[in-house]
Amino acid sequence: MPRSENSQIPTDIPTIRVVAMPTDTNPAGDVFGGWIVSQMDLAAGTTAAFRANGRCATIAINSLVFMEPVMVGDEVSIYTRIIRAGRTSLTIHVETWRRARHTHLTSKVTEGEFIFVALDENRRPRQLPPAQPGDELPEIVPPTAR
């Protein structure tokens, strides 16, 4: 599969996959960077909440880098990986890849680290539960096996 030389495409299942639409553009007609960051935050938040077994909040975004633009119609795939777990917080590496519409050409467009804190029912930091095998992403179960 052709791809740009900016990195090795992940082999995992993406946390989120979406198509960039005309409503996701800025006044110049380019896909808005804020839309991409919001999709990255949604993906990282999904991973954080799954690992924390409950509510989490974004507390920081570190080293966010935009490498190339996303175009309307591109399929956007966002991959997440927990890289650190503290007592109450998680650091999640997030990569965003685009696939140009009607092609197999893929390239990484952004990456960064998102930091989350686990919250209790009063929105105060709480301790993460002990790690379990498979905590990072939910297992994908075929409908026939449910």
Backbone as JSON Lines, residues from 0, in Angstrom:
{"i":0,"aa":"M","n":[0.85,-1.17,0.0],"ca":[0.0,0.0,0.0],"c":[0.89,1.24,0.0]}
{"i":1,"aa":"P","n":[0.76,2.14,-0.97],"ca":[1.59,3.34,-0.99],"c":[1.29,4.23,0.21]}
{"i":2,"aa":"R","n":[2.32,4.88,0.7],"ca":[2.14,5.82,1.8],"c":[3.32,6.78,1.79]}
{"i":3,"aa":"S","n":[3.16,7.87,2.54],"ca":[4.26,8.82,2.63],"c":[5.36,8.21,3.49]}
{"i":4,"aa":"E","n":[6.52,8.84,3.46],"ca":[7.67,8.33,4.19],"c":[7.77,8.88,5.61]}
{"i":5,"aa":"N","n":[6.73,9.55,6.13],"ca":[6.86,10.22,7.41],"c":[6.74,9.29,8.62]}
{"i":6,"aa":"S","n":[6.37,8.04,8.44],"ca":[6.31,7.1,9.55],"c":[5.72,5.78,9.07]}
{"i":7,"aa":"Q","n":[5.78,4.79,9.93],"ca":[5.19,3.48,9.63],"c":[3.73,3.49,10.05]}
{"i":8,"aa":"I","n":[2.85,3.15,9.13],"ca":[1.41,3.15,9.44],"c":[1.11,2.13,10.53]}
{"i":9,"aa":"P","n":[0.29,2.49,11.51],"ca":[-0.04,1.54,12.57],"c":[-0.78,0.32,12.01]}
{"i":10,"aa":"T","n":[-0.58,-0.8,12.67],"ca":[-1.28,-2.03,12.26],"c":[-2.48,-2.3,13.17]}
{"i":11,"aa":"D","n":[-2.63,-1.52,14.24],"ca":[-3.76,-1.67,15.16],"c":[-5.05,-1.18,14.5]}
{"i":12,"aa":"I","n":[-6.15,-1.49,15.13],"ca":[-7.44,-0.95,14.71],"c":[-7.52,0.48,15.24]}
{"i":13,"aa":"P","n":[-7.93,1.45,14.4],"ca":[-8.0,2.83,14.91],"c":[-9.08,2.97,15.98]}
{"i":14,"aa":"T","n":[-8.85,3.89,16.9],"ca":[-9.84,4.18,17.93],"c":[-11.03,4.89,17.32]}
{"i":15,"aa":"I","n":[-10.75,5.8,16.37],"ca":[-11.8,6.53,15.66],"c":[-11.42,6.58,14.18]}
{"i":16,"aa":"R","n":[-12.43,6.45,13.33],"ca":[-12.25,6.65,11.89],"c":[-13.43,7.47,11.41]}
{"i":17,"aa":"V","n":[-13.15,8.55,10.67],"ca":[-14.18,9.48,10.23],"c":[-13.76,10.08,8.89]}
{"i":18,"aa":"V","n":[-14.71,10.59,8.14],"ca":[-14.43,11.26,6.87],"c":[-14.54,12.76,7.09]}
{"i":19,"aa":"A","n":[-13.51,13.5,6.65],"ca":[-13.53,14.96,6.76],"c":[-14.54,15.51,5.77]}
{"i":20,"aa":"M","n":[-15.43,16.36,6.26],"ca":[-16.52,16.91,5.46],"c":[-16.35,18.41,5.24]}
{"i":21,"aa":"P","n":[-17.08,18.98,4.27],"ca":[-16.98,20.43,4.02],"c":[-17.28,21.28,5.26]}
{"i":22,"aa":"T","n":[-18.14,20.81,6.15],"ca":[-18.45,21.58,7.36],"c":[-17.28,21.61,8.35]}
{"i":23,"aa":"D","n":[-16.23,20.81,8.1],"ca":[-15.06,20.75,8.98],"c":[-13.95,21.69,8.53]}
{"i":24,"aa":"T","n":[-14.26,22.6,7.6],"ca":[-13.23,23.47,7.04],"c":[-13.24,24.87,7.66]}
{"i":25,"aa":"N","n":[-12.1,25.54,7.51],"ca":[-11.98,26.93,7.94],"c":[-12.41,27.84,6.79]}
{"i":26,"aa":"P","n":[-12.41,29.16,6.96],"ca":[-12.86,30.04,5.88],"c":[-12.06,29.91,4.58]}
{"i":27,"aa":"A","n":[-10.83,29.39,4.64],"ca":[-10.03,29.21,3.43],"c":[-10.35,27.9,2.71]}
{"i":28,"aa":"G","n":[-11.22,27.07,3.3],"ca":[-11.6,25.81,2.67],"c":[-10.73,24.63,3.06]}
{"i":29,"aa":"D","n":[-9.79,24.83,3.99],"ca":[-8.94,23.74,4.47],"c":[-9.59,23.11,5.69]}
{"i":30,"aa":"V","n":[-9.35,21.8,5.9],"ca":[-9.87,21.17,7.12],"c":[-9.21,21.85,8.31]}
{"i":31,"aa":"F","n":[-10.03,22.34,9.2],"ca":[-9.62,23.13,10.35],"c":[-8.8,22.28,11.33]}
{"i":32,"aa":"G","n":[-7.63,22.79,11.75],"ca":[-6.79,22.09,12.71],"c":[-7.51,21.8,14.01]}
{"i":33,"aa":"G","n":[-8.39,22.71,14.42],"ca":[-9.16,22.5,15.65],"c":[-10.08,21.3,15.56]}
{"i":34,"aa":"W","n":[-10.61,21.03,14.35],"ca":[-11.45,19.84,14.17],"c":[-10.61,18.58,14.36]}
{"i":35,"aa":"I","n":[-9.4,18.6,13.81],"ca":[-8.51,17.44,13.95],"c":[-8.17,17.22,15.42]}
{"i":36,"aa":"V","n":[-7.83,18.3,16.13],"ca":[-7.49,18.18,17.55],"c":[-8.69,17.65,18.34]}
{"i":37,"aa":"S","n":[-9.89,18.1,18.02],"ca":[-11.07,17.61,18.75],"c":[-11.29,16.12,18.5]}
{"i":38,"aa":"Q","n":[-11.04,15.66,17.28],"ca":[-11.17,14.22,17.0],"c":[-10.1,13.43,17.76]}
{"i":39,"aa":"M","n":[-8.88,13.98,17.83],"ca":[-7.81,13.33,18.59],"c":[-8.18,13.25,20.07]}
{"i":40,"aa":"D","n":[-8.76,14.32,20.61],"ca":[-9.17,14.34,22.02],"c":[-10.28,13.33,22.28]}
{"i":41,"aa":"L","n":[-11.22,13.2,21.35],"ca":[-12.28,12.19,21.5],"c":[-11.69,10.78,21.54]}
{"i":42,"aa":"A","n":[-10.75,10.51,20.64],"ca":[-10.13,9.18,20.59],"c":[-9.34,8.91,21.87]}
{"i":43,"aa":"A","n":[-8.52,9.87,22.29],"ca":[-7.73,9.7,23.51],"c":[-8.64,9.56,24.72]}
{"i":44,"aa":"G","n":[-9.73,10.33,24.75],"ca":[-10.69,10.24,25.85],"c":[-11.37,8.89,25.93]}
{"i":45,"aa":"T","n":[-11.62,8.29,24.78],"ca":[-12.21,6.95,24.75],"c":[-11.25,5.95,25.38]}
{"i":46,"aa":"T","n":[-9.98,6.03,25.0],"ca":[-8.97,5.12,25.56],"c":[-8.79,5.37,27.05]}
{"i":47,"aa":"A","n":[-8.74,6.63,27.46],"ca":[-8.57,6.96,28.89],"c":[-9.73,6.44,29.73]}
{"i":48,"aa":"A","n":[-10.95,6.68,29.28],"ca":[-12.13,6.25,30.04],"c":[-12.21,4.73,30.14]}
{"i":49,"aa":"F","n":[-11.81,4.06,29.06],"ca":[-11.82,2.59,29.1],"c":[-10.81,2.08,30.12]}
{"i":50,"aa":"R","n":[-9.58,2.62,30.09],"ca":[-8.54,2.18,31.02],"c":[-8.88,2.56,32.46]}
{"i":51,"aa":"A","n":[-9.46,3.75,32.66],"ca":[-9.78,4.23,34.0],"c":[-11.09,3.64,34.53]}
{"i":52,"aa":"N","n":[-11.82,2.98,33.65],"ca":[-13.12,2.41,34.02],"c":[-14.04,3.5,34.55]}
{"i":53,"aa":"G","n":[-14.05,4.63,33.85],"ca":[-14.93,5.72,34.27],"c":[-14.51,7.05,33.67]}
{"i":54,"aa":"R","n":[-15.09,8.06,34.23],"ca":[-14.91,9.42,33.73],"c":[-13.47,9.9,33.82]}
{"i":55,"aa":"C","n":[-13.04,10.63,32.77],"ca":[-11.71,11.23,32.71],"c":[-11.85,12.61,32.08]}
{"i":56,"aa":"A","n":[-10.87,13.46,32.35],"ca":[-10.84,14.79,31.74],"c":[-9.45,15.05,31.17]}
{"i":57,"aa":"T","n":[-9.42,15.74,30.04],"ca":[-8.17,16.17,29.45],"c":[-7.58,17.27,30.32]}
{"i":58,"aa":"I","n":[-6.31,17.14,30.71],"ca":[-5.69,18.2,31.51],"c":[-4.53,18.87,30.76]}
{"i":59,"aa":"A","n":[-4.02,18.22,29.71],"ca":[-2.94,18.84,28.93],"c":[-2.8,18.14,27.59]}
{"i":60,"aa":"I","n":[-2.3,18.88,26.63],"ca":[-1.91,18.33,25.33],"c":[-0.47,18.77,25.12]}
{"i":61,"aa":"N","n":[0.43,17.81,24.97],"ca":[1.85,18.11,24.8],"c":[2.32,17.76,23.4]}
{"i":62,"aa":"S","n":[3.27,18.48,22.93],"ca":[4.01,18.19,21.69],"c":[3.11,17.86,20.49]}
{"i":63,"aa":"L","n":[2.07,18.62,20.31],"ca":[1.19,18.41,19.16],"c":[1.88,18.96,17.91]}
{"i":64,"aa":"V","n":[1.98,18.12,16.89],"ca":[2.67,18.5,15.65],"c":[1.74,18.23,14.47]}
{"i":65,"aa":"F","n":[1.59,19.23,13.6],"ca":[0.86,19.07,12.34],"c":[1.89,18.87,11.24]}
{"i":66,"aa":"M","n":[1.78,17.76,10.5],"ca":[2.77,17.41,9.49],"c":[2.33,17.72,8.07]}
{"i":67,"aa":"E","n":[1.05,17.55,7.82],"ca":[0.51,17.86,6.49],"c":[-1.0,18.04,6.61]}
{"i":68,"aa":"P","n":[-1.61,18.66,5.62],"ca":[-3.05,18.96,5.72],"c":[-3.93,17.74,5.47]}
{"i":69,"aa":"V","n":[-5.16,17.86,5.96],"ca":[-6.23,16.91,5.66],"c":[-7.17,17.61,4.69]}
{"i":70,"aa":"M","n":[-7.61,16.88,3.68],"ca":[-8.5,17.45,2.67],"c":[-9.92,16.93,2.86]}
{"i":71,"aa":"V","n":[-10.89,17.71,2.41],"ca":[-12.28,17.28,2.44],"c":[-12.38,15.95,1.68]}
{"i":72,"aa":"G","n":[-13.05,14.99,2.27],"ca":[-13.22,13.67,1.67],"c":[-12.2,12.65,2.15]}
{"i":73,"aa":"D","n":[-11.12,13.1,2.79],"ca":[-10.13,12.17,3.32],"c":[-10.73,11.32,4.43]}
{"i":74,"aa":"E","n":[-10.35,10.06,4.46],"ca":[-10.68,9.2,5.6],"c":[-9.61,9.45,6.66]}
{"i":75,"aa":"V","n":[-10.04,9.83,7.85],"ca":[-9.15,10.17,8.94],"c":[-9.22,9.05,9.98]}
{"i":76,"aa":"S","n":[-8.08,8.44,10.26],"ca":[-7.99,7.36,11.25],"c":[-7.11,7.82,12.39]}
{"i":77,"aa":"I","n":[-7.6,7.65,13.62],"ca":[-6.86,8.1,14.79],"c":[-6.54,6.9,15.67]}
{"i":78,"aa":"Y","n":[-5.25,6.76,15.95],"ca":[-4.74,5.63,16.72],"c":[-4.25,6.14,18.08]}
{"i":79,"aa":"T","n":[-4.54,5.39,19.14],"ca":[-4.15,5.79,20.49],"c":[-3.38,4.66,21.16]}
{"i":80,"aa":"R","n":[-2.48,5.07,22.05],"ca":[-1.69,4.1,22.81],"c":[-1.31,4.74,24.14]}
{"i":81,"aa":"I","n":[-1.61,4.06,25.24],"ca":[-1.23,4.56,26.56],"c":[0.28,4.39,26.7]}
{"i":82,"aa":"I","n":[0.96,5.51,27.01],"ca":[2.41,5.42,27.16],"c":[2.86,5.6,28.6]}
{"i":83,"aa":"R","n":[1.98,6.15,29.45],"ca":[2.29,6.28,30.87],"c":[1.0,6.23,31.67]}
{"i":84,"aa":"A","n":[1.08,5.57,32.81],"ca":[-0.05,5.57,33.76],"c":[0.51,5.91,35.13]}
{"i":85,"aa":"G","n":[0.01,6.98,35.71],"ca":[0.41,7.38,37.06],"c":[-0.61,6.91,38.06]}
{"i":86,"aa":"R","n":[-0.68,7.59,39.2],"ca":[-1.65,7.22,40.23],"c":[-3.06,7.62,39.79]}
{"i":87,"aa":"T","n":[-3.22,8.83,39.24],"ca":[-4.53,9.31,38.81],"c":[-4.56,9.7,37.34]}
{"i":88,"aa":"S","n":[-3.41,9.71,36.67],"ca":[-3.37,10.23,35.31],"c":[-2.85,9.23,34.28]}
{"i":89,"aa":"L","n":[-3.17,9.52,33.03],"ca":[-2.74,8.71,31.89],"c":[-2.18,9.64,30.82]}
{"i":90,"aa":"T","n":[-1.08,9.23,30.21],"ca":[-0.56,9.94,29.05],"c":[-0.78,9.04,27.85]}
{"i":91,"aa":"I","n":[-1.43,9.59,26.83],"ca":[-1.83,8.8,25.66],"c":[-1.2,9.41,24.42]}
{"i":92,"aa":"H","n":[-0.44,8.58,23.69],"ca":[0.13,9.0,22.4],"c":[-0.97,8.85,21.36]}
{"i":93,"aa":"V","n":[-1.17,9.9,20.56],"ca":[-2.23,9.91,19.55],"c":[-1.6,10.22,18.19]}
{"i":94,"aa":"E","n":[-1.91,9.39,17.2],"ca":[-1.48,9.63,15.82],"c":[-2.72,9.73,14.94]}
{"i":95,"aa":"T","n":[-2.7,10.71,14.03],"ca":[-3.78,10.86,13.06],"c":[-3.22,10.6,11.67]}
{"i":96,"aa":"W","n":[-3.9,9.74,10.94],"ca":[-3.5,9.38,9.57],"c":[-4.64,9.71,8.62]}
{"i":97,"aa":"R","n":[-4.29,10.08,7.41],"ca":[-5.29,10.34,6.38],"c":[-5.1,9.34,5.25]}
{"i":98,"aa":"R","n":[-6.22,8.99,4.65],"ca":[-6.2,8.22,3.39],"c":[-6.97,9.05,2.39]}
{"i":99,"aa":"A","n":[-6.27,9.44,1.33],"ca":[-6.92,10.24,0.3],"c":[-8.07,9.44,-0.3]}
{"i":100,"aa":"R","n":[-9.19,10.11,-0.52],"ca":[-10.39,9.46,-1.03],"c":[-10.11,8.74,-2.34]}
{"i":101,"aa":"H","n":[-10.64,7.55,-2.48],"ca":[-10.53,6.72,-3.69],"c":[-9.1,6.27,-3.98]}
{"i":102,"aa":"T","n":[-8.23,6.26,-2.96],"ca":[-6.86,5.78,-3.15],"c":[-6.46,4.93,-1.96]}
{"i":103,"aa":"H","n":[-5.28,4.37,-2.06],"ca":[-4.69,3.65,-0.93],"c":[-3.56,4.46,-0.31]}
{"i":104,"aa":"L","n":[-3.35,5.69,-0.79],"ca":[-2.28,6.54,-0.29],"c":[-2.6,7.02,1.12]}
{"i":105,"aa":"T","n":[-1.76,6.67,2.08],"ca":[-1.96,7.07,3.47],"c":[-0.74,7.83,3.96]}
{"i":106,"aa":"S","n":[-0.97,8.74,4.89],"ca":[0.14,9.48,5.49],"c":[-0.27,9.99,6.86]}
{"i":107,"aa":"K","n":[0.74,10.11,7.74],"ca":[0.49,10.64,9.07],"c":[0.37,12.15,8.96]}
{"i":108,"aa":"V","n":[-0.65,12.72,9.61],"ca":[-0.87,14.16,9.52],"c":[-0.64,14.88,10.84]}
{"i":109,"aa":"T","n":[-0.86,14.21,11.96],"ca":[-0.6,14.83,13.27],"c":[-0.22,13.74,14.26]}
{"i":110,"aa":"E","n":[0.45,14.17,15.31],"ca":[0.67,13.31,16.46],"c":[0.92,14.18,17.67]}
{"i":111,"aa":"G","n":[0.63,13.62,18.84],"ca":[0.84,14.35,20.08],"c":[0.56,13.47,21.28]}
{"i":112,"aa":"E","n":[0.78,14.05,22.45],"ca":[0.5,13.36,23.71],"c":[-0.6,14.11,24.45]}
{"i":113,"aa":"F","n":[-1.61,13.36,24.85],"ca":[-2.75,13.9,25.59],"c":[-2.7,13.32,27.0]}
{"i":114,"aa":"I","n":[-2.86,14.19,27.99],"ca":[-2.81,13.75,29.39],"c":[-4.21,13.9,29.99]}
{"i":115,"aa":"F","n":[-4.65,12.83,30.63],"ca":[-5.98,12.77,31.24],"c":[-5.84,12.46,32.72]}
{"i":116,"aa":"V","n":[-6.81,12.9,33.5],"ca":[-6.91,12.52,34.9],"c":[-8.24,11.81,35.1]}
{"i":117,"aa":"A","n":[-8.21,10.73,35.88],"ca":[-9.44,10.0,36.21],"c":[-10.2,10.81,37.25]}
{"i":118,"aa":"L","n":[-11.53,10.88,37.09],"ca":[-12.36,11.69,37.99],"c":[-13.38,10.83,38.72]}
{"i":119,"aa":"D","n":[-13.69,11.24,39.96],"ca":[-14.73,10.56,40.72],"c":[-16.08,11.24,40.45]}
{"i":120,"aa":"E","n":[-17.12,10.86,41.18],"ca":[-18.46,11.4,40.96],"c":[-18.57,12.89,41.31]}
{"i":121,"aa":"N","n":[-17.59,13.41,42.07],"ca":[-17.56,14.83,42.41],"c":[-16.58,15.62,41.52]}
{"i":122,"aa":"R","n":[-16.15,14.99,40.46],"ca":[-15.2,15.6,39.5],"c":[-13.85,15.92,40.13]}
{"i":123,"aa":"R","n":[-13.46,15.13,41.1],"ca":[-12.16,15.25,41.75],"c":[-11.28,14.1,41.28]}
{"i":124,"aa":"P","n":[-9.96,14.29,41.23],"ca":[-9.07,13.2,40.8],"c":[-9.26,11.95,41.67]}
{"i":125,"aa":"R","n":[-9.23,10.82,41.02],"ca":[-9.33,9.54,41.74],"c":[-8.24,8.61,41.24]}
{"i":126,"aa":"Q","n":[-7.93,7.62,42.04],"ca":[-6.89,6.65,41.69],"c":[-7.37,5.76,40.55]}
{"i":127,"aa":"L","n":[-6.45,5.46,39.63],"ca":[-6.76,4.52,38.56],"c":[-6.92,3.12,39.15]}
{"i":128,"aa":"P","n":[-7.81,2.31,38.6],"ca":[-7.88,0.92,39.06],"c":[-6.63,0.17,38.63]}
{"i":129,"aa":"P","n":[-6.32,-0.95,39.26],"ca":[-5.16,-1.73,38.84],"c":[-5.26,-2.11,37.36]}
{"i":130,"aa":"A","n":[-4.14,-2.11,36.69],"ca":[-4.11,-2.47,35.26],"c":[-4.48,-3.93,35.07]}
{"i":131,"aa":"Q","n":[-5.21,-4.19,34.0],"ca":[-5.62,-5.55,33.63],"c":[-5.16,-5.81,32.2]}
{"i":132,"aa":"P","n":[-4.93,-7.05,31.83],"ca":[-4.59,-7.33,30.44],"c":[-5.72,-6.85,29.52]}
{"i":133,"aa":"G","n":[-5.37,-6.19,28.44],"ca":[-6.37,-5.72,27.49],"c":[-7.03,-4.41,27.87]}
{"i":134,"aa":"D","n":[-6.5,-3.7,28.89],"ca":[-7.1,-2.45,29.34],"c":[-7.05,-1.34,28.3]}
{"i":135,"aa":"E","n":[-6.08,-1.38,27.41],"ca":[-5.89,-0.23,26.53],"c":[-7.02,-0.04,25.54]}
{"i":136,"aa":"L","n":[-7.5,-1.08,24.93],"ca":[-8.6,-0.98,23.97],"c":[-9.6,-2.08,24.22]}
{"i":137,"aa":"P","n":[-10.88,-1.8,23.99],"ca":[-11.86,-2.86,24.16],"c":[-11.66,-3.96,23.13]}
{"i":138,"aa":"E","n":[-11.96,-5.16,23.53],"ca":[-11.87,-6.29,22.61],"c":[-12.99,-6.18,21.59]}
{"i":139,"aa":"I","n":[-12.68,-6.44,20.35],"ca":[-13.7,-6.41,19.3],"c":[-14.27,-7.82,19.17]}
{"i":140,"aa":"V","n":[-15.54,-7.92,19.47],"ca":[-16.22,-9.21,19.46],"c":[-17.19,-9.24,18.29]}
{"i":141,"aa":"P","n":[-17.07,-10.24,17.42],"ca":[-18.02,-10.32,16.3],"c":[-19.44,-10.45,16.83]}
{"i":142,"aa":"P","n":[-20.43,-9.87,16.12],"ca":[-21.82,-9.92,16.59],"c":[-22.32,-11.34,16.86]}
{"i":143,"aa":"T","n":[-21.85,-12.3,16.11],"ca":[-22.31,-13.69,16.3],"c":[-21.79,-14.3,17.58]}
{"i":144,"aa":"A","n":[-20.71,-13.74,18.17],"ca":[-20.13,-14.3,19.38],"c":[-20.64,-13.62,20.65]}
{"i":145,"aa":"R","n":[-21.48,-12.6,20.51],"ca":[-21.95,-11.85,21.69],"c":[-22.98,-12.6,22.45]}
